Amino acid sequence: MTDASENFDVILTKYKTAGEVSAKAMRTVIDAATEGKTVLELMQIGDEAVEQGTASVFKDKKMSKGLAFPTTVSINQVVCNYAPLPSDEASKNALKSGDVVKFQLGAQIDGYATVMGETIVVGASAQNPVKGRAADAIKAAHTAADVAIRLMRPGMLNHDIAKQIEQSIKDFDVRGVDGMQTNQFSQNEISGKKKIAFGGDGSYRPDACKLEENEVYGVDIVVSTSPEGKSKTDDNFTSIFRKTNATYLLKMATSRKVFSEIQKKAGAFPFNLRALEDEKRARMGVQECANHGLLTPFQVLVDSSSSAITAQVFFTVAVNAKGAIRLTPAPSWYNAEKVQSEKQVTNDEIKSLLATSVRQTKKKSKKTTTDGANQNEN
C-alpha cells in the first residue's frame, strides 16, 4: 500500500531519521568488530546503539520508537538471522581474523522502519586487503546493490529487477542465495505484499508487480560462493520472532504472559528472545505462540556448502520518479582498496546502468529553459 503523497514528506523525515540511527549503530558495531570480540557482545552493542539513537530523536512520548530488527551477526557460511541467546555457547564464540561477517540491524520511528546490513572481513584493511573468493563475494554483493538501487523506479517490474540483479553478479562466479527476498515496507510493516526475489534455482518467484512512487522497500542482496546458492535452516539457534495478526486463545499461562510482554515491548517488529524478562520462560512461551501462528520465526539460514562464503548488502529506499531516495546511508566499510577482487562486470548493459546516476535532476540552461543535465545527487 502506497503512503499518501501529501503526507509523504513528513513520513520521509521519519524514515530518514531512522536510517541515520541505523547507520550510526552499524558503524558502532563495525568499529567494535575486532578479533576476539564475541557474537553476544556485538549484538548487545548494536541493539543498545539503536535504542539510544531512537530515544534521542522526536521527543513525543507517545510515539513508538526503537528496534525494527535486532542485531544479527552471521559469520562465513551462515546466511542470516544468527543471534544466539546468552545461554547458548555459540553466543560466546569470538571473531577470528579473516572471518567474513554480516551484520544486520534496524531502527523504527513511529512505525517507519529502516533496516540495513553490511559485510566486513575481520582484520582487513588497505594494508591487509581481502582477496580471493571472499573479495569476489563482497564485491558482487555491492555491485548488485548498486544495480538494484538504480532500478527502484516507478513502473519497474519486480521480475525485471531480479533478472538484472542476477546478471550483475554472473562475472563474479557467485550465486544469489535462495529464500532471500526484498520486501515492501510501510508503517508497522517490513514484509508487505510486493516482493523481489533472485537467486537459487529460480523455483520461487513472488507474484509479478510494478513499483509505484513513494513506496518503500528493504532491498536485501545476499550472494554465495557455493555453486547452487542453496540454503538450509538451523533451528537450534532461532531466537528472532515477530508477532502476526492472527488470534488464538493460548492455553498455557506461561505463553500468555510471554505474549503479553511481546505485545508491550516489540509491537509489530521482530524481536530477539534476549529482550524478554526471563529467557527460560520466553523459550517455553514462544513455542505455543509460534505453533498457533501468533508469532512467526526468523529462522537461521546456513549455506548448504560448509565451505561457502556468503556476503550481504541490505539497504532501505523510497521509490521516486527521479530515482531511488536512499533512506539508509551507503555502506561505510567497503572500498576498492580494502576489497580487491580480480573480477569485474563485463556485461555492457549492466556497465551502462552502473555509469548512470542514482538520482536524476534537470538543471536549467542559462540560454534556454528546455536544455537539461543529469546530476548525481548521491
C-alpha positions as CSV (number, residue, x, y, z in Angstrom):
1,M,0.0,0.0,0.0
2,T,1.4,3.4,-1.0
3,D,1.6,6.0,1.7
4,A,-0.5,9.2,0.9
5,S,1.7,11.5,-1.2
6,E,0.5,14.6,0.7
7,N,1.9,13.2,3.9
8,F,5.0,11.6,2.4
9,D,7.4,14.4,3.2
10,V,6.6,14.0,6.9
11,I,6.9,10.3,6.6
12,L,10.1,10.5,4.7
13,T,11.7,12.6,7.5
14,K,10.9,9.8,10.0
15,Y,12.3,7.2,7.6
16,K,15.5,9.2,7.1
17,T,15.9,9.8,10.8
18,A,15.5,6.1,11.5
19,G,18.0,5.5,8.7
20,E,20.6,7.8,10.3
21,V,20.1,6.0,13.6
22,S,20.6,2.6,11.9
23,A,23.7,3.8,10.1
24,K,25.3,5.2,13.3
25,A,24.5,1.9,15.1
26,M,26.0,-0.1,12.3
27,R,29.2,2.0,12.3
28,T,29.5,1.4,16.1
29,V,29.2,-2.4,15.7
30,I,31.7,-2.5,12.8
31,D,34.2,-0.4,14.8
32,A,33.8,-2.9,17.7
33,A,34.2,-6.0,15.4
34,T,37.8,-6.8,16.2
35,E,39.4,-10.2,16.7
36,G,38.3,-11.7,20.0
37,K,35.0,-9.8,20.3
38,T,32.1,-12.3,20.9
39,V,28.9,-12.5,19.0
40,L,26.9,-11.7,22.1
41,E,28.9,-8.5,22.8
42,L,28.4,-7.3,19.2
43,M,24.6,-8.0,19.3
44,Q,24.3,-6.0,22.6
45,I,26.4,-3.1,21.2
46,G,24.2,-2.9,18.1
47,D,20.8,-3.1,20.0
48,E,21.9,-0.5,22.6
49,A,23.1,1.9,19.9
50,V,19.7,1.7,18.1
51,E,17.7,2.1,21.4
52,Q,19.8,5.1,22.4
53,G,19.7,6.6,19.0
54,T,15.9,6.4,18.6
55,A,15.4,7.7,22.2
56,S,17.3,10.9,21.4
57,V,15.0,12.0,18.5
58,F,11.3,13.0,18.2
59,K,10.6,13.7,21.9
60,D,6.9,12.7,21.6
61,K,6.5,10.2,24.4
62,K,3.5,8.5,22.8
63,M,5.5,7.9,19.6
64,S,6.7,4.3,19.0
65,K,10.5,4.1,18.6
66,G,13.2,1.5,18.9
67,L,14.5,-1.6,17.2
68,A,12.9,-2.5,13.9
69,F,15.3,-5.5,13.6
70,P,17.6,-6.8,16.3
71,T,21.3,-7.0,15.6
72,T,22.4,-10.3,14.0
73,V,26.0,-11.5,13.5
74,S,26.2,-14.1,10.7
75,I,29.7,-15.5,10.0
76,N,31.1,-17.1,6.9
77,Q,28.7,-19.7,5.5
78,V,25.9,-18.5,7.8
79,V,23.5,-16.5,5.7
80,C,21.3,-14.5,8.1
81,N,19.3,-14.2,11.4
82,Y,22.1,-15.5,13.6
83,A,21.6,-14.1,17.0
84,P,22.2,-16.9,19.7
85,L,20.9,-16.3,23.2
86,P,23.2,-15.7,26.2
87,S,22.6,-19.3,27.4
88,D,23.8,-20.7,24.0
89,E,27.5,-21.4,24.0
90,A,27.6,-20.1,20.4
91,S,26.9,-16.6,21.7
92,K,30.4,-16.7,23.3
93,N,32.1,-17.5,20.0
94,A,34.8,-14.9,19.3
95,L,35.6,-13.4,15.9
96,K,38.7,-14.6,14.2
97,S,40.9,-12.8,11.7
98,G,39.7,-13.4,8.2
99,D,36.1,-14.1,9.3
100,V,33.5,-12.8,6.8
101,V,30.8,-11.3,9.0
102,K,27.4,-10.0,8.0
103,F,25.8,-7.5,10.4
104,Q,22.1,-6.6,10.1
105,L,20.0,-4.3,12.3
106,G,17.2,-1.7,12.0
107,A,15.5,1.2,13.7
108,Q,11.9,2.5,13.6
109,I,10.3,5.8,14.4
110,D,6.5,6.0,14.6
111,G,6.4,2.6,12.9
112,Y,8.5,3.7,9.9
113,A,11.4,1.3,9.8
114,T,14.8,1.2,8.1
115,V,16.9,-1.9,8.0
116,M,20.5,-2.2,6.8
117,G,23.1,-4.8,6.5
118,E,26.9,-4.8,5.8
119,T,29.6,-7.4,5.3
120,I,33.1,-7.0,6.7
121,V,36.2,-9.1,7.0
122,V,37.8,-9.1,10.4
123,G,41.3,-7.6,10.4
124,A,41.1,-6.4,6.8
125,S,42.5,-3.0,5.8
126,A,44.1,-1.3,2.8
127,Q,47.4,-2.6,4.0
128,N,45.9,-6.1,4.5
129,P,43.2,-6.3,1.8
130,V,40.6,-9.0,1.2
131,K,41.4,-11.2,-1.8
132,G,40.2,-14.4,-3.5
133,R,36.7,-15.7,-3.1
134,A,35.7,-13.6,-0.2
135,A,36.6,-10.5,-2.2
136,D,34.6,-11.8,-5.2
137,A,31.5,-12.3,-3.0
138,I,31.7,-9.0,-1.3
139,K,32.3,-7.0,-4.5
140,A,29.5,-8.9,-6.2
141,A,27.0,-8.0,-3.4
142,H,28.0,-4.3,-3.6
143,T,27.8,-4.4,-7.4
144,A,24.3,-6.0,-7.3
145,A,23.2,-3.4,-4.7
146,D,24.5,-0.6,-7.0
147,V,22.4,-2.1,-9.8
148,A,19.3,-2.6,-7.6
149,I,19.2,1.0,-6.3
150,R,19.2,2.3,-9.9
151,L,16.3,0.1,-10.8
152,M,14.0,1.2,-7.9
153,R,11.8,3.5,-10.1
154,P,8.1,3.7,-10.6
155,G,6.8,1.3,-13.3
156,M,9.7,-1.2,-12.9
157,L,8.6,-4.8,-12.8
158,N,9.9,-6.8,-9.9
159,H,10.9,-9.8,-12.1
160,D,12.8,-7.5,-14.5
161,I,14.7,-6.0,-11.5
162,A,15.6,-9.6,-10.3
163,K,16.9,-10.6,-13.8
164,Q,19.2,-7.6,-13.9
165,I,20.5,-8.2,-10.4
166,E,21.2,-11.8,-11.4
167,Q,23.0,-10.6,-14.5
168,S,25.2,-8.2,-12.4
169,I,26.8,-11.0,-10.3
170,K,27.5,-13.5,-13.1
171,D,31.0,-12.3,-13.7
172,F,31.9,-12.8,-10.1
173,D,31.2,-16.6,-10.2
174,V,28.7,-16.3,-7.3
175,R,25.0,-17.1,-6.9
176,G,22.2,-15.3,-5.2
177,V,21.1,-17.3,-2.1
178,D,17.7,-18.9,-2.5
179,G,15.0,-17.9,0.0
180,M,16.2,-14.3,0.3
181,Q,13.8,-11.5,-0.8
182,T,13.3,-7.8,-0.9
183,N,10.1,-6.7,0.9
184,Q,7.9,-3.6,0.7
185,F,7.9,-1.6,3.9
186,S,5.1,0.6,5.3
187,Q,4.1,1.8,8.7
188,N,4.5,-1.1,11.2
189,E,5.2,-3.5,8.3
190,I,8.5,-4.8,6.9
191,S,7.1,-7.7,4.9
192,G,4.5,-6.1,2.6
193,K,2.7,-7.7,-0.4
194,K,5.2,-6.6,-3.0
195,K,8.4,-8.6,-3.1
196,I,11.5,-9.0,-5.3
197,A,13.5,-12.3,-5.2
198,F,16.5,-13.5,-7.1
199,G,18.9,-16.4,-6.7
200,G,18.7,-20.1,-6.1
201,D,17.3,-22.3,-8.9
202,G,14.5,-19.8,-9.7
203,S,11.8,-22.2,-8.5
204,Y,10.4,-19.5,-6.2
205,R,9.3,-16.2,-7.6
206,P,6.8,-13.8,-6.0
207,D,3.8,-12.6,-7.8
208,A,4.5,-10.1,-10.6
209,C,4.1,-6.4,-9.5
210,K,5.2,-2.9,-10.5
211,L,6.9,-0.4,-8.3
212,E,5.0,2.8,-7.5
213,E,6.1,6.2,-6.5
214,N,6.5,6.7,-2.7
215,E,6.7,3.0,-1.9
216,V,9.5,2.0,0.4
217,Y,11.5,-1.2,0.2
218,G,14.1,-3.1,2.2
219,V,16.5,-4.3,-0.5
220,D,18.3,-7.5,0.6
221,I,21.2,-8.7,-1.6
222,V,22.8,-11.9,-0.4
223,V,25.3,-13.9,-2.6
224,S,27.2,-17.1,-2.0
225,T,30.4,-18.7,-3.5
226,S,28.7,-22.1,-3.5
227,P,27.7,-23.4,-6.9
228,E,24.0,-23.7,-6.2
229,G,23.2,-20.9,-3.7
230,K,21.1,-23.3,-1.7
231,S,20.4,-22.7,2.0
232,K,19.1,-24.8,4.9
233,T,17.6,-23.9,8.2
234,D,19.4,-24.3,11.6
235,D,16.5,-24.2,14.1
236,N,18.9,-24.7,17.0
237,F,19.7,-21.0,17.1
238,T,16.3,-19.4,16.1
239,S,15.9,-16.6,18.5
240,I,14.1,-13.9,16.5
241,F,10.3,-13.8,16.2
242,R,7.7,-11.4,15.1
243,K,4.0,-11.0,16.1
244,T,1.5,-11.7,13.4
245,N,-2.1,-10.5,13.1
246,A,-3.5,-14.0,13.9
247,T,-5.6,-14.6,17.0
248,Y,-5.7,-17.7,19.3
249,L,-6.6,-18.3,22.9
250,L,-3.4,-19.6,24.4
251,K,-3.8,-22.5,26.8
252,M,-0.6,-22.1,28.9
253,A,-0.3,-19.3,31.5
254,T,3.4,-19.0,30.6
255,S,2.6,-18.5,27.0
256,R,0.0,-15.8,27.8
257,K,2.5,-14.0,30.0
258,V,5.2,-14.1,27.4
259,F,2.9,-13.0,24.6
260,S,1.7,-10.0,26.7
261,E,5.3,-9.0,27.2
262,I,6.0,-9.3,23.5
263,Q,3.0,-7.1,22.6
264,K,4.2,-4.4,25.0
265,K,7.9,-4.5,24.1
266,A,8.1,-5.4,20.4
267,G,4.8,-4.4,18.9
268,A,4.8,-5.2,15.1
269,F,8.5,-5.6,14.7
270,P,10.9,-8.6,15.0
271,F,12.5,-9.1,18.4
272,N,15.1,-11.3,20.0
273,L,14.1,-13.5,22.9
274,R,17.0,-12.0,24.7
275,A,14.9,-8.8,25.1
276,L,12.3,-10.6,27.2
277,E,12.5,-10.7,31.0
278,D,13.1,-14.4,31.6
279,E,14.9,-16.3,28.8
280,K,13.8,-19.8,30.0
281,R,10.2,-18.7,30.3
282,A,10.4,-17.0,26.9
283,R,11.8,-20.1,25.2
284,M,8.8,-22.1,26.5
285,G,6.1,-19.5,25.8
286,V,7.1,-18.7,22.2
287,Q,6.6,-22.4,21.2
288,E,2.9,-22.4,21.7
289,C,2.6,-18.9,20.2
290,A,4.5,-20.0,17.1
291,N,2.7,-23.3,16.8
292,H,-0.6,-21.5,16.6
293,G,0.5,-18.7,14.3
294,L,0.7,-15.8,16.8
295,L,4.4,-15.5,16.1
296,T,6.5,-16.2,13.0
297,P,10.1,-17.2,13.4
298,F,13.0,-15.7,11.6
299,Q,14.9,-18.9,11.0
300,V,18.7,-19.0,10.9
301,L,19.8,-19.8,7.3
302,V,23.1,-21.5,6.5
303,D,24.6,-22.2,3.1
304,S,24.3,-25.9,2.3
305,S,28.0,-25.9,1.5
306,S,30.1,-25.7,4.6
307,S,33.0,-24.1,2.7
308,A,30.8,-21.4,1.2
309,I,31.4,-17.7,1.9
310,T,28.2,-15.5,1.9
311,A,28.1,-11.7,1.6
312,Q,25.2,-9.3,2.1
313,V,24.2,-5.7,1.5
314,F,20.9,-4.6,2.8
315,F,19.5,-1.0,2.4
316,T,16.2,0.8,2.6
317,V,15.0,3.1,-0.2
318,A,11.9,5.0,-1.3
319,V,10.8,4.8,-4.9
320,N,10.8,8.1,-6.7
321,A,10.4,9.3,-10.3
322,K,13.9,10.9,-10.2
323,G,15.4,7.8,-8.8
324,A,15.5,5.9,-5.5
325,I,15.8,8.0,-2.4
326,R,18.3,6.4,-0.1
327,L,16.8,6.1,3.4
328,T,19.9,4.3,4.9
329,P,23.3,5.8,4.1
330,A,25.6,4.0,1.8
331,P,27.7,1.2,3.4
332,S,30.7,2.6,5.2
333,W,33.2,-0.3,5.5
334,Y,33.6,-1.4,1.8
335,N,36.0,0.2,-0.6
336,A,38.2,-0.9,-3.5
337,E,41.4,-0.7,-1.6
338,K,40.2,-2.9,1.2
339,V,38.4,-5.5,-1.0
340,Q,40.5,-6.4,-4.1
341,S,38.7,-8.8,-6.4
342,E,40.2,-9.6,-9.8
343,K,36.7,-10.0,-11.3
344,Q,34.6,-7.2,-12.8
345,V,31.4,-6.7,-14.7
346,T,31.7,-7.3,-18.5
347,N,28.0,-7.1,-19.5
348,D,27.6,-3.9,-21.5
349,E,24.0,-3.3,-20.3
350,I,25.0,-3.6,-16.6
351,K,28.1,-1.4,-17.1
352,S,25.9,1.3,-18.8
353,L,23.5,1.1,-15.9
354,L,26.2,1.4,-13.3
355,A,27.5,4.5,-15.1
356,T,24.3,6.4,-14.5
357,S,23.4,8.5,-11.5
358,V,21.1,7.1,-8.8
359,R,19.2,10.4,-8.7
360,Q,18.5,12.5,-11.8
361,T,17.7,16.2,-11.7
362,K,17.1,18.7,-14.5
363,K,19.2,21.8,-14.4
364,K,18.0,24.8,-16.5
365,S,20.4,26.1,-19.0
366,K,21.3,29.8,-19.0
367,K,20.3,30.1,-22.7
368,T,17.2,28.1,-22.7
369,T,14.7,26.5,-20.3
370,T,14.5,23.2,-22.2
371,D,18.1,22.0,-22.0
372,G,18.7,19.7,-19.1
373,A,21.6,17.9,-17.5
374,N,21.7,15.0,-15.2
375,Q,23.5,15.4,-11.9
376,N,24.4,12.8,-9.4
377,E,22.8,13.6,-6.1
378,N,24.2,10.6,-4.3
